[in-house]
Amino acid sequence: MTEFPSPGSDLLHSRRTHFHGSKVEMGVECFDRGIKSDGTLQIEALNSENVKGSMRFSATSGNNAMNSISTFTAKWIGRFCSPTSAR
């Protein structure tokens, strides 16, 4: 985990990354101006062309809270994007 402050702010954030075979997990934690936030991104390679993943993010400040959870799937469509490559 890497921690570092932001100049001119009480911001402190840390990052962490873990690799497990075909999976990677990345996380971040931040504290700035009374707001604490953290999130995790997980990605798994299903094969050489397809991945799936999820993201979780939350932030709190006093009695206020925000939470977000997302999932996704993605497919390699080519080295360059063009209007015809998405067909």
DSSP file (Angstrom, degrees, kcal/mol; ACC not computed):
  #  RESIDUE AA STRUCTURE BP1 BP2  ACC     N-H-->O    O-->H-N    N-H-->O    O-->H-N    TCO  KAPPA ALPHA  PHI   PSI    X-CA   Y-CA   Z-CA
    1    1 A M              0   0    0      0, 0.0     2,-0.5     0, 0.0    15,-0.2   0.000 360.0 360.0 360.0 136.3    0.0    0.0    0.0
    2    2 A T  E     -A   15   0A   0     13,-2.0    13,-1.6     2,-0.0     2,-0.4  -0.940 360.0-170.1-112.1 128.5    1.3    3.4   -0.9
    3    3 A E  E     +A   14   0A   0     -2,-0.5    11,-0.2    11,-0.2     9,-0.0  -0.947  12.8 160.4-117.9 140.0    0.3    6.5    1.1
    4    4 A F  E     -A   13   0A   0      9,-1.8     9,-1.5    -2,-0.4     2,-0.2  -0.961  30.2-128.2-156.9 140.6    1.0   10.1    0.2
    5    5 A P  E     -A   12   0A   0      0, 0.0     7,-0.2     0, 0.0     5,-0.1  -0.493  23.7-121.9 -84.3 157.6   -0.4   13.5    1.1
    6    6 A S    >   -     0   0    0      5,-1.6     3,-1.5    -2,-0.2     5,-0.3  -0.852  36.6-103.5 -96.8 133.7   -1.5   16.1   -1.4
    7    7 A P  T 3  S+     0   0    0      0, 0.0     3,-0.1     0, 0.0     4,-0.0  -0.297 101.8   8.9 -58.1 134.3    0.2   19.5   -1.2
    8    8 A G  T 3  S+     0   0    0      1,-0.2     2,-0.3     2,-0.0     0, 0.0   0.666 117.0  82.9  74.3  18.0   -1.8   22.2    0.5
    9    9 A S  S <  S-     0   0    0     -3,-1.5    -1,-0.2     2,-0.2    -3,-0.1  -0.952  81.3-123.9-145.8 161.5   -4.6   19.8    1.6
   10   10 A D        +     0   0    0     -2,-0.3     2,-0.2    -3,-0.1    24,-0.1   0.221  68.6 136.7 -88.7  15.4   -5.4   17.4    4.4
   11   11 A L        +     0   0    0     -5,-0.3    -5,-1.6    21,-0.1     2,-0.4  -0.424  27.3 174.1 -65.2 128.6   -5.8   14.9    1.7
   12   12 A L  E     +AB   5  31A   0     19,-1.9    19,-1.5    -7,-0.2     2,-0.3  -0.988   5.3 170.1-133.1 125.8   -4.3   11.5    2.4
   13   13 A H  E     -AB   4  30A   0     -9,-1.5    -9,-1.8    -2,-0.4     2,-0.3  -0.978  14.7-162.2-138.1 155.3   -4.8    8.6    0.0
   14   14 A S  E     -AB   3  29A   0     15,-2.3    15,-2.0    -2,-0.3     2,-0.4  -0.954   4.3-157.1-132.9 150.8   -3.5    5.2   -0.4
   15   15 A R  E     -AB   2  28A   0    -13,-1.6   -13,-2.0    -2,-0.3     2,-0.3  -0.941   8.6-176.7-126.4 149.3   -3.5    2.7   -3.3
   16   16 A R  E     - B   0  27A   0     11,-2.0    11,-2.7    -2,-0.4     2,-0.4  -0.995   4.1-170.4-145.0 145.3   -3.1   -1.0   -3.3
   17   17 A T  E     - B   0  26A   0     -2,-0.3     2,-0.4     9,-0.2     9,-0.2  -0.999   2.7-174.7-137.9 133.7   -2.9   -3.6   -6.1
   18   18 A H  E     - B   0  25A   0      7,-2.7     7,-2.7    -2,-0.4     2,-0.4  -0.992   8.7-156.9-129.2 136.5   -3.1   -7.4   -5.9
   19   19 A F  E     + B   0  24A   0     -2,-0.4     2,-0.3     5,-0.2     5,-0.2  -0.942  12.0 176.3-112.9 135.2   -2.6   -9.9   -8.7
   20   20 A H  E >   - B   0  23A   0      3,-2.9     3,-1.8    -2,-0.4     2,-0.5  -0.764  60.1 -75.0-137.7  87.1   -4.0  -13.4   -8.5
   21   21 A G  T 3  S-     0   0    0     -2,-0.3    -1,-0.1     1,-0.3     0, 0.0  -0.435 121.0  -0.9  61.8-113.0   -3.4  -15.4  -11.7
   22   22 A S  T 3  S+     0   0    0     -2,-0.5    23,-2.8    -3,-0.1     2,-0.3   0.275 124.1  83.0 -92.4  11.2   -6.0  -14.0  -14.2
   23   23 A K  E <   -BC  20  44A   0     -3,-1.8    -3,-2.9    21,-0.2     2,-0.4  -0.883  53.1-171.6-118.2 147.3   -7.4  -11.6  -11.6
   24   24 A V  E     -BC  19  43A   0     19,-2.4    19,-2.5    -2,-0.3     2,-0.4  -0.996   3.4-165.9-133.4 141.1   -6.4   -8.1  -10.5
   25   25 A E  E     -BC  18  42A   0     -7,-2.7    -7,-2.7    -2,-0.4     2,-0.4  -0.995   6.4-175.8-128.3 127.6   -7.8   -6.1   -7.6
   26   26 A M  E     -BC  17  41A   0     15,-3.0    15,-3.3    -2,-0.4     2,-0.3  -0.964   5.8-179.6-122.8 138.9   -7.1   -2.4   -7.2
   27   27 A G  E     -BC  16  40A   0    -11,-2.7   -11,-2.0    -2,-0.4     2,-0.3  -0.947  10.0-168.1-137.4 158.6   -8.2   -0.3   -4.3
   28   28 A V  E     -BC  15  39A   0     11,-2.2    11,-2.3    -2,-0.3     2,-0.4  -0.996   2.9-167.2-144.7 144.2   -7.9    3.3   -3.1
   29   29 A E  E     -BC  14  38A   0    -15,-2.0   -15,-2.3    -2,-0.3     2,-0.3  -1.000  13.7-179.1-131.0 134.9   -8.7    5.1    0.2
   30   30 A C  E     -BC  13  37A   0      7,-3.2     7,-2.6    -2,-0.4     2,-0.4  -0.966  16.3-172.1-134.0 149.0   -8.9    8.9    0.5
   31   31 A F  E     +BC  12  36A   0    -19,-1.5   -19,-1.9    -2,-0.3     2,-0.3  -0.942  22.6 154.2-138.8 119.2   -9.5   11.4    3.3
   32   32 A D  E >   - C   0  35A   0      3,-2.2     3,-2.1    -2,-0.4   -21,-0.1  -0.961  66.2 -15.4-150.3 126.8   -9.9   15.0    2.3
   33   33 A R  T 3  S-     0   0    0     -2,-0.3     3,-0.1     1,-0.3   -22,-0.0   0.845 128.3 -48.3  50.1  43.0  -11.8   17.9    4.0
   34   34 A G  T 3  S+     0   0    0      1,-0.2     2,-0.6   -24,-0.1    28,-0.4   0.471 112.5 118.4  82.0   1.6  -13.8   15.6    6.3
   35   35 A I  E <   -C   32   0A   0     -3,-2.1    -3,-2.2    26,-0.1     2,-0.5  -0.903  45.5-163.7-105.5 122.9  -14.8   13.2    3.5
   36   36 A K  E     +CD  31  60A   0     24,-2.5    24,-2.7    -2,-0.6     2,-0.3  -0.905  16.5 170.7-104.3 129.3  -13.7    9.6    3.7
   37   37 A S  E     +CD  30  59A   0     -7,-2.6    -7,-3.2    -2,-0.5     2,-0.3  -0.977   8.8 173.0-137.3 151.8  -13.9    7.6    0.5
   38   38 A D  E     +CD  29  58A   0     20,-2.4    20,-2.7    -2,-0.3     2,-0.3  -0.990   3.3 178.5-153.5 155.4  -12.8    4.2   -0.6
   39   39 A G  E     -CD  28  57A   0    -11,-2.3   -11,-2.2    -2,-0.3     2,-0.4  -0.993  14.1-152.0-156.7 158.6  -13.2    2.0   -3.6
   40   40 A T  E     -CD  27  56A   0     16,-2.5    16,-2.5    -2,-0.3     2,-0.5  -1.000   4.2-164.5-137.1 135.4  -12.2   -1.3   -5.1
   41   41 A L  E     -CD  26  55A   0    -15,-3.3   -15,-3.0    -2,-0.4     2,-0.4  -0.987   9.2-172.3-119.2 126.5  -11.9   -2.4   -8.8
   42   42 A Q  E     -CD  25  54A   0     12,-2.9    12,-2.1    -2,-0.5     2,-0.4  -0.976   3.5-179.1-120.9 132.4  -11.7   -6.1   -9.6
   43   43 A I  E     -CD  24  53A   0    -19,-2.5   -19,-2.4    -2,-0.4     2,-0.4  -0.997   5.5-169.5-131.7 134.9  -11.0   -7.4  -13.1
   44   44 A E  E     -CD  23  52A   0      8,-3.1     8,-2.1    -2,-0.4     2,-0.7  -0.990  18.9-138.1-125.9 126.4  -10.8  -11.1  -14.2
   45   45 A A  E     - D   0  51A   0    -23,-2.8     6,-0.3    -2,-0.4     3,-0.1  -0.733  16.6-174.7 -80.0 117.3   -9.6  -12.2  -17.6
   46   46 A L        -     0   0    0      4,-2.4     2,-0.3    -2,-0.7     5,-0.2   0.828  69.4 -31.6 -81.1 -33.9  -11.9  -15.0  -18.8
   47   47 A N  S    S-     0   0    0      3,-1.5     3,-0.3    -3,-0.1    -1,-0.2  -0.875  86.9 -65.1-163.3-168.3   -9.8  -15.7  -21.9
   48   48 A S  S    S+     0   0    0     -2,-0.3     3,-0.1     1,-0.2    -3,-0.0   0.630 132.2  30.8 -70.1 -11.1   -7.6  -13.7  -24.2
   49   49 A E  S    S+     0   0    0      1,-0.1    27,-2.9    26,-0.1     2,-0.4   0.527 111.9  61.1-121.6  -9.0  -10.5  -11.6  -25.5
   50   50 A N  E     + E   0  75A   0     -3,-0.3    -4,-2.4    25,-0.2    -3,-1.5  -0.959  48.6 173.8-131.8 140.3  -13.0  -11.3  -22.7
   51   51 A V  E     -DE  45  74A   0     23,-2.3    23,-2.5    -2,-0.4     2,-0.3  -0.935   9.2-164.4-133.5 159.2  -13.0   -9.8  -19.1
   52   52 A K  E     +DE  44  73A   0     -8,-2.1    -8,-3.1    -2,-0.3     2,-0.3  -0.957  20.2 155.8-136.2 158.6  -15.5   -9.3  -16.4
   53   53 A G  E     -DE  43  72A   0     19,-2.4    19,-2.3    -2,-0.3     2,-0.3  -0.978  26.5-136.7-167.3 178.4  -15.3   -7.1  -13.4
   54   54 A S  E     -DE  42  71A   0    -12,-2.1   -12,-2.9    -2,-0.3     2,-0.4  -0.981   7.5-155.9-147.6 156.8  -16.9   -5.1  -10.7
   55   55 A M  E     -DE  41  70A   0     15,-2.7    15,-2.7    -2,-0.3     2,-0.4  -1.000   5.7-172.3-137.2 136.4  -16.3   -1.7   -8.9
   56   56 A R  E     +DE  40  69A   0    -16,-2.5   -16,-2.5    -2,-0.4     2,-0.3  -0.996  10.2 172.4-127.0 134.2  -17.4   -0.6   -5.5
   57   57 A F  E     +DE  39  68A   0     11,-2.6    11,-2.7    -2,-0.4     2,-0.3  -0.999   2.7 174.9-142.3 138.6  -17.1    2.9   -4.2
   58   58 A S  E     -DE  38  67A   0    -20,-2.7   -20,-2.4    -2,-0.3     2,-0.3  -0.992   6.4-173.9-142.3 151.6  -18.3    4.7   -1.1
   59   59 A A  E     -DE  37  66A   0      7,-2.3     7,-2.4    -2,-0.3     2,-0.4  -0.996   4.7-171.9-143.3 140.5  -17.9    8.1    0.5
   60   60 A T  E     +DE  36  65A   0    -24,-2.7   -24,-2.5    -2,-0.3     2,-0.3  -0.986  11.7 171.5-135.2 146.0  -19.0    9.4    3.8
   61   61 A S  E >   - E   0  64A   0      3,-2.3     3,-2.2    -2,-0.4     2,-0.2  -0.822  68.1 -51.3-152.0 108.1  -19.1   12.9    5.4
   62   62 A G  T 3  S-     0   0    0    -28,-0.4    -1,-0.1    -2,-0.3   -28,-0.0  -0.452 124.5 -15.3  62.4-125.1  -20.9   13.3    8.7
   63   63 A N  T 3  S+     0   0    0     -2,-0.2     2,-0.3    -3,-0.1    -1,-0.3   0.364 119.4  96.1 -90.9   4.7  -24.4   11.8    8.4
   64   64 A N  E <   +E   61   0A   0     -3,-2.2    -3,-2.3     2,-0.0     2,-0.3  -0.756  49.1 175.1 -99.7 142.0  -24.2   11.7    4.6
   65   65 A A  E     -E   60   0A   0     -2,-0.3     2,-0.4    -5,-0.2    -5,-0.2  -0.994  15.3-166.9-144.7 149.9  -23.2    8.6    2.6
   66   66 A M  E     -E   59   0A   0     -7,-2.4    -7,-2.3    -2,-0.3     2,-0.4  -0.999   9.0-176.5-135.7 134.7  -22.9    7.6   -1.0
   67   67 A N  E     -E   58   0A   0     -2,-0.4     2,-0.4    -9,-0.2    -9,-0.2  -0.993   1.2-177.4-132.9 140.7  -22.5    4.0   -2.2
   68   68 A S  E     -E   57   0A   0    -11,-2.7   -11,-2.6    -2,-0.4     2,-0.4  -0.998   4.3-178.3-140.0 133.7  -22.0    2.7   -5.8
   69   69 A I  E     +E   56   0A   0     -2,-0.4     2,-0.3   -13,-0.2   -13,-0.2  -0.998  10.9 173.6-131.8 129.3  -21.7   -0.8   -7.1
   70   70 A S  E     -E   55   0A   0    -15,-2.7   -15,-2.7    -2,-0.4     2,-0.3  -0.964  13.0-165.4-134.0 150.0  -21.1   -1.6  -10.8
   71   71 A T  E     +E   54   0A   0     -2,-0.3     2,-0.3   -17,-0.2   -17,-0.2  -0.940  14.2 176.9-128.6 156.8  -20.4   -4.7  -12.8
   72   72 A F  E     -E   53   0A   0    -19,-2.3   -19,-2.4    -2,-0.3     2,-0.3  -0.989  21.9-153.8-153.4 159.8  -19.2   -5.0  -16.4
   73   73 A T  E     -E   52   0A   0     -2,-0.3     2,-0.3   -21,-0.2   -21,-0.2  -0.972  20.5-172.5-129.7 148.8  -18.1   -7.3  -19.1
   74   74 A A  E     -E   51   0A   0    -23,-2.5   -23,-2.3    -2,-0.3     2,-0.4  -0.988  10.4-157.6-144.0 151.7  -15.8   -6.3  -21.9
   75   75 A K  E     -E   50   0A   0     -2,-0.3     2,-0.4   -25,-0.2   -25,-0.2  -0.994  26.8-116.7-132.2 136.1  -14.5   -7.8  -25.2
   76   76 A W        +     0   0    0    -27,-2.9     3,-0.1    -2,-0.4    -2,-0.0  -0.576  33.4 174.9 -67.6 122.9  -11.4   -7.0  -27.1
   77   77 A I        -     0   0    0      1,-0.4     2,-0.2    -2,-0.4    -1,-0.2   0.495  54.9 -58.1-111.7  -6.4  -12.6   -5.6  -30.5
   78   78 A G        -     0   0    0      1,-0.1    -1,-0.4     3,-0.0     3,-0.0  -0.758  51.8 -80.9 147.7 168.3   -9.3   -4.7  -32.0
   79   79 A R  S    S+     0   0    0     -2,-0.2     2,-0.4    -3,-0.1    -1,-0.1   0.838 114.2  32.9 -67.7 -33.8   -6.2   -2.6  -31.6
   80   80 A F  S    S-     0   0    0     -3,-0.1     2,-0.4     2,-0.0    -1,-0.1  -0.948  80.9-127.6-125.2 145.0   -7.9    0.5  -33.0
   81   81 A C        +     0   0    0     -2,-0.4    -3,-0.0     3,-0.0    -2,-0.0  -0.744  35.9 160.1 -90.5 138.2  -11.5    1.6  -32.6
   82   82 A S    >>  -     0   0    0     -2,-0.4     3,-1.1     1,-0.0     4,-0.6  -0.955  54.3-100.3-147.7 163.7  -13.5    2.6  -35.7
   83   83 A P  T 34 S+     0   0    0      0, 0.0     3,-0.3     0, 0.0     4,-0.0   0.807 122.9  47.0 -57.7 -29.1  -17.2    2.8  -36.6
   84   84 A T  T >4 S+     0   0    0      1,-0.2     3,-1.0     2,-0.1    -3,-0.0   0.640  96.0  72.3 -88.8 -13.9  -17.0   -0.6  -38.3
   85   85 A S  T <4 S+     0   0    0     -3,-1.1    -1,-0.2     1,-0.2    -4,-0.0   0.691  88.7  62.0 -76.8 -16.3  -15.2   -2.4  -35.5
   86   86 A A  T 3<        0   0    0     -4,-0.6    -1,-0.2    -3,-0.3    -2,-0.1   0.474 360.0 360.0 -86.6  -1.3  -18.2   -2.5  -33.2
   87   87 A R    <         0   0    0     -3,-1.0    -1,-0.2    -4,-0.0    -2,-0.1   0.466 360.0 360.0 -80.0 360.0  -20.3   -4.5  -35.6
